[in-house]
């Protein structure tokens, strides 16, 4: 299945988590929880947004582990809680994808 990419300013087709990708299609680290009908956030020219649900389970698991490693060195409670929250959301998404497969 090909990946769907949306541009900044376009309307969100369905509510969910979306990741920002650069001009090469690589993940930038930005994730946004968006609601159907709102606009995708602004970004640099050529950057876009794709549904987090399109990332493979192994990639989600690896990214969650990276956020946990980053949390170990966080210097503020806000940074620590934010990193752990994103890692938890990635874990949930990975678990859902794994359970959906036959």
PyMOL commands that place a pseudoatom at each C-alpha (Angstrom):
pseudoatom trace, name=CA, resn=UNK, resi=1, chain=A, elem=C, hetatm=0, pos=[0.000, 0.000, 0.000]
pseudoatom trace, name=CA, resn=UNK, resi=2, chain=A, elem=C, hetatm=0, pos=[1.361, 3.435, -0.932]
pseudoatom trace, name=CA, resn=UNK, resi=3, chain=A, elem=C, hetatm=0, pos=[1.665, 6.152, 1.643]
pseudoatom trace, name=CA, resn=UNK, resi=4, chain=A, elem=C, hetatm=0, pos=[-0.746, 9.052, 1.676]
pseudoatom trace, name=CA, resn=UNK, resi=5, chain=A, elem=C, hetatm=0, pos=[0.771, 12.495, 2.126]
pseudoatom trace, name=CA, resn=UNK, resi=6, chain=A, elem=C, hetatm=0, pos=[-1.044, 15.765, 2.813]
pseudoatom trace, name=CA, resn=UNK, resi=7, chain=A, elem=C, hetatm=0, pos=[0.254, 19.311, 2.521]
pseudoatom trace, name=CA, resn=UNK, resi=8, chain=A, elem=C, hetatm=0, pos=[0.112, 22.068, 5.127]
pseudoatom trace, name=CA, resn=UNK, resi=9, chain=A, elem=C, hetatm=0, pos=[-3.192, 23.912, 4.990]
pseudoatom trace, name=CA, resn=UNK, resi=10, chain=A, elem=C, hetatm=0, pos=[-5.154, 20.989, 3.516]
pseudoatom trace, name=CA, resn=UNK, resi=11, chain=A, elem=C, hetatm=0, pos=[-8.146, 19.713, 5.469]
pseudoatom trace, name=CA, resn=UNK, resi=12, chain=A, elem=C, hetatm=0, pos=[-7.649, 16.663, 7.687]
pseudoatom trace, name=CA, resn=UNK, resi=13, chain=A, elem=C, hetatm=0, pos=[-9.688, 13.791, 6.134]
pseudoatom trace, name=CA, resn=UNK, resi=14, chain=A, elem=C, hetatm=0, pos=[-10.123, 11.833, 9.388]
pseudoatom trace, name=CA, resn=UNK, resi=15, chain=A, elem=C, hetatm=0, pos=[-9.182, 12.362, 13.020]
pseudoatom trace, name=CA, resn=UNK, resi=16, chain=A, elem=C, hetatm=0, pos=[-5.976, 10.762, 14.267]
pseudoatom trace, name=CA, resn=UNK, resi=17, chain=A, elem=C, hetatm=0, pos=[-2.252, 11.115, 14.719]
pseudoatom trace, name=CA, resn=UNK, resi=18, chain=A, elem=C, hetatm=0, pos=[-0.219, 12.475, 11.802]
pseudoatom trace, name=CA, resn=UNK, resi=19, chain=A, elem=C, hetatm=0, pos=[3.549, 12.770, 11.419]
pseudoatom trace, name=CA, resn=UNK, resi=20, chain=A, elem=C, hetatm=0, pos=[5.406, 15.456, 9.544]
pseudoatom trace, name=CA, resn=UNK, resi=21, chain=A, elem=C, hetatm=0, pos=[7.723, 14.259, 6.762]
pseudoatom trace, name=CA, resn=UNK, resi=22, chain=A, elem=C, hetatm=0, pos=[10.424, 16.193, 4.926]
pseudoatom trace, name=CA, resn=UNK, resi=23, chain=A, elem=C, hetatm=0, pos=[10.931, 16.551, 1.178]
pseudoatom trace, name=CA, resn=UNK, resi=24, chain=A, elem=C, hetatm=0, pos=[12.520, 13.074, 1.080]
pseudoatom trace, name=CA, resn=UNK, resi=25, chain=A, elem=C, hetatm=0, pos=[9.609, 11.459, 2.927]
pseudoatom trace, name=CA, resn=UNK, resi=26, chain=A, elem=C, hetatm=0, pos=[11.641, 10.980, 6.113]
pseudoatom trace, name=CA, resn=UNK, resi=27, chain=A, elem=C, hetatm=0, pos=[10.066, 11.568, 9.488]
pseudoatom trace, name=CA, resn=UNK, resi=28, chain=A, elem=C, hetatm=0, pos=[10.959, 14.955, 11.056]
pseudoatom trace, name=CA, resn=UNK, resi=29, chain=A, elem=C, hetatm=0, pos=[9.990, 14.072, 14.621]
pseudoatom trace, name=CA, resn=UNK, resi=30, chain=A, elem=C, hetatm=0, pos=[6.828, 16.188, 14.689]
pseudoatom trace, name=CA, resn=UNK, resi=31, chain=A, elem=C, hetatm=0, pos=[3.572, 14.392, 15.510]
pseudoatom trace, name=CA, resn=UNK, resi=32, chain=A, elem=C, hetatm=0, pos=[0.186, 16.116, 15.684]
pseudoatom trace, name=CA, resn=UNK, resi=33, chain=A, elem=C, hetatm=0, pos=[-3.123, 14.778, 16.963]
pseudoatom trace, name=CA, resn=UNK, resi=34, chain=A, elem=C, hetatm=0, pos=[-5.601, 16.283, 14.495]
pseudoatom trace, name=CA, resn=UNK, resi=35, chain=A, elem=C, hetatm=0, pos=[-9.378, 16.357, 14.184]
pseudoatom trace, name=CA, resn=UNK, resi=36, chain=A, elem=C, hetatm=0, pos=[-11.288, 15.799, 10.970]
pseudoatom trace, name=CA, resn=UNK, resi=37, chain=A, elem=C, hetatm=0, pos=[-11.953, 19.060, 9.149]
pseudoatom trace, name=CA, resn=UNK, resi=38, chain=A, elem=C, hetatm=0, pos=[-9.182, 21.144, 10.710]
pseudoatom trace, name=CA, resn=UNK, resi=39, chain=A, elem=C, hetatm=0, pos=[-6.175, 22.236, 8.647]
pseudoatom trace, name=CA, resn=UNK, resi=40, chain=A, elem=C, hetatm=0, pos=[-2.804, 20.523, 8.689]
pseudoatom trace, name=CA, resn=UNK, resi=41, chain=A, elem=C, hetatm=0, pos=[-0.227, 22.684, 10.526]
pseudoatom trace, name=CA, resn=UNK, resi=42, chain=A, elem=C, hetatm=0, pos=[2.153, 24.913, 8.596]
pseudoatom trace, name=CA, resn=UNK, resi=43, chain=A, elem=C, hetatm=0, pos=[5.611, 23.586, 7.820]
pseudoatom trace, name=CA, resn=UNK, resi=44, chain=A, elem=C, hetatm=0, pos=[8.635, 24.312, 5.660]
pseudoatom trace, name=CA, resn=UNK, resi=45, chain=A, elem=C, hetatm=0, pos=[8.195, 24.257, 1.886]
pseudoatom trace, name=CA, resn=UNK, resi=46, chain=A, elem=C, hetatm=0, pos=[8.034, 20.700, 0.577]
pseudoatom trace, name=CA, resn=UNK, resi=47, chain=A, elem=C, hetatm=0, pos=[7.242, 19.139, 3.953]
pseudoatom trace, name=CA, resn=UNK, resi=48, chain=A, elem=C, hetatm=0, pos=[3.983, 17.234, 4.366]
pseudoatom trace, name=CA, resn=UNK, resi=49, chain=A, elem=C, hetatm=0, pos=[1.929, 15.130, 6.759]
pseudoatom trace, name=CA, resn=UNK, resi=50, chain=A, elem=C, hetatm=0, pos=[1.023, 11.442, 6.667]
pseudoatom trace, name=CA, resn=UNK, resi=51, chain=A, elem=C, hetatm=0, pos=[-1.104, 9.280, 8.954]
pseudoatom trace, name=CA, resn=UNK, resi=52, chain=A, elem=C, hetatm=0, pos=[0.942, 7.677, 11.703]
pseudoatom trace, name=CA, resn=UNK, resi=53, chain=A, elem=C, hetatm=0, pos=[-1.129, 4.547, 11.105]
pseudoatom trace, name=CA, resn=UNK, resi=54, chain=A, elem=C, hetatm=0, pos=[0.805, 4.004, 7.850]
pseudoatom trace, name=CA, resn=UNK, resi=55, chain=A, elem=C, hetatm=0, pos=[4.103, 3.374, 9.648]
pseudoatom trace, name=CA, resn=UNK, resi=56, chain=A, elem=C, hetatm=0, pos=[5.084, -0.302, 9.987]
pseudoatom trace, name=CA, resn=UNK, resi=57, chain=A, elem=C, hetatm=0, pos=[4.877, -1.833, 13.489]
pseudoatom trace, name=CA, resn=UNK, resi=58, chain=A, elem=C, hetatm=0, pos=[8.646, -2.391, 13.695]
pseudoatom trace, name=CA, resn=UNK, resi=59, chain=A, elem=C, hetatm=0, pos=[9.310, 1.251, 12.881]
pseudoatom trace, name=CA, resn=UNK, resi=60, chain=A, elem=C, hetatm=0, pos=[6.831, 2.398, 15.547]
pseudoatom trace, name=CA, resn=UNK, resi=61, chain=A, elem=C, hetatm=0, pos=[8.438, 0.112, 18.138]
pseudoatom trace, name=CA, resn=UNK, resi=62, chain=A, elem=C, hetatm=0, pos=[11.923, 1.445, 17.319]
pseudoatom trace, name=CA, resn=UNK, resi=63, chain=A, elem=C, hetatm=0, pos=[10.767, 5.056, 17.497]
pseudoatom trace, name=CA, resn=UNK, resi=64, chain=A, elem=C, hetatm=0, pos=[9.089, 4.473, 20.877]
pseudoatom trace, name=CA, resn=UNK, resi=65, chain=A, elem=C, hetatm=0, pos=[12.339, 2.984, 22.214]
pseudoatom trace, name=CA, resn=UNK, resi=66, chain=A, elem=C, hetatm=0, pos=[14.251, 6.032, 20.963]
pseudoatom trace, name=CA, resn=UNK, resi=67, chain=A, elem=C, hetatm=0, pos=[11.855, 8.378, 22.801]
pseudoatom trace, name=CA, resn=UNK, resi=68, chain=A, elem=C, hetatm=0, pos=[12.357, 6.367, 25.994]
pseudoatom trace, name=CA, resn=UNK, resi=69, chain=A, elem=C, hetatm=0, pos=[16.145, 6.699, 25.637]
pseudoatom trace, name=CA, resn=UNK, resi=70, chain=A, elem=C, hetatm=0, pos=[15.720, 10.441, 25.161]
pseudoatom trace, name=CA, resn=UNK, resi=71, chain=A, elem=C, hetatm=0, pos=[13.501, 10.617, 28.261]
pseudoatom trace, name=CA, resn=UNK, resi=72, chain=A, elem=C, hetatm=0, pos=[16.324, 9.155, 30.365]
pseudoatom trace, name=CA, resn=UNK, resi=73, chain=A, elem=C, hetatm=0, pos=[18.342, 12.327, 29.760]
pseudoatom trace, name=CA, resn=UNK, resi=74, chain=A, elem=C, hetatm=0, pos=[15.467, 14.844, 29.952]
pseudoatom trace, name=CA, resn=UNK, resi=75, chain=A, elem=C, hetatm=0, pos=[16.303, 17.808, 32.167]
pseudoatom trace, name=CA, resn=UNK, resi=76, chain=A, elem=C, hetatm=0, pos=[12.773, 19.019, 32.876]
pseudoatom trace, name=CA, resn=UNK, resi=77, chain=A, elem=C, hetatm=0, pos=[9.585, 17.304, 33.979]
pseudoatom trace, name=CA, resn=UNK, resi=78, chain=A, elem=C, hetatm=0, pos=[7.758, 18.741, 30.948]
pseudoatom trace, name=CA, resn=UNK, resi=79, chain=A, elem=C, hetatm=0, pos=[10.284, 17.216, 28.533]
pseudoatom trace, name=CA, resn=UNK, resi=80, chain=A, elem=C, hetatm=0, pos=[10.241, 13.890, 30.376]
pseudoatom trace, name=CA, resn=UNK, resi=81, chain=A, elem=C, hetatm=0, pos=[6.452, 13.617, 30.421]
pseudoatom trace, name=CA, resn=UNK, resi=82, chain=A, elem=C, hetatm=0, pos=[6.170, 14.719, 26.772]
pseudoatom trace, name=CA, resn=UNK, resi=83, chain=A, elem=C, hetatm=0, pos=[8.677, 12.147, 25.557]
pseudoatom trace, name=CA, resn=UNK, resi=84, chain=A, elem=C, hetatm=0, pos=[7.050, 9.363, 27.553]
pseudoatom trace, name=CA, resn=UNK, resi=85, chain=A, elem=C, hetatm=0, pos=[3.594, 10.385, 26.292]
pseudoatom trace, name=CA, resn=UNK, resi=86, chain=A, elem=C, hetatm=0, pos=[4.706, 10.188, 22.658]
pseudoatom trace, name=CA, resn=UNK, resi=87, chain=A, elem=C, hetatm=0, pos=[6.436, 6.840, 23.313]
pseudoatom trace, name=CA, resn=UNK, resi=88, chain=A, elem=C, hetatm=0, pos=[3.216, 5.526, 24.852]
pseudoatom trace, name=CA, resn=UNK, resi=89, chain=A, elem=C, hetatm=0, pos=[1.156, 6.659, 21.860]
pseudoatom trace, name=CA, resn=UNK, resi=90, chain=A, elem=C, hetatm=0, pos=[3.582, 4.967, 19.484]
pseudoatom trace, name=CA, resn=UNK, resi=91, chain=A, elem=C, hetatm=0, pos=[3.367, 1.772, 21.560]
pseudoatom trace, name=CA, resn=UNK, resi=92, chain=A, elem=C, hetatm=0, pos=[-0.441, 1.891, 21.399]
pseudoatom trace, name=CA, resn=UNK, resi=93, chain=A, elem=C, hetatm=0, pos=[-0.359, 2.385, 17.626]
pseudoatom trace, name=CA, resn=UNK, resi=94, chain=A, elem=C, hetatm=0, pos=[2.131, -0.485, 17.192]
pseudoatom trace, name=CA, resn=UNK, resi=95, chain=A, elem=C, hetatm=0, pos=[0.023, -2.798, 19.371]
pseudoatom trace, name=CA, resn=UNK, resi=96, chain=A, elem=C, hetatm=0, pos=[-3.131, -1.935, 17.402]
pseudoatom trace, name=CA, resn=UNK, resi=97, chain=A, elem=C, hetatm=0, pos=[-1.384, -2.631, 14.095]
pseudoatom trace, name=CA, resn=UNK, resi=98, chain=A, elem=C, hetatm=0, pos=[0.013, -5.942, 15.349]
pseudoatom trace, name=CA, resn=UNK, resi=99, chain=A, elem=C, hetatm=0, pos=[-3.426, -7.068, 16.604]
pseudoatom trace, name=CA, resn=UNK, resi=100, chain=A, elem=C, hetatm=0, pos=[-5.098, -6.057, 13.317]
pseudoatom trace, name=CA, resn=UNK, resi=101, chain=A, elem=C, hetatm=0, pos=[-2.891, -8.380, 11.269]
pseudoatom trace, name=CA, resn=UNK, resi=102, chain=A, elem=C, hetatm=0, pos=[-4.203, -11.931, 10.683]
for i in range(1, 102): cmd.bond("trace and resi %d" % i, "trace and resi %d" % (i + 1))
show_as sticks, trace
zoom trace
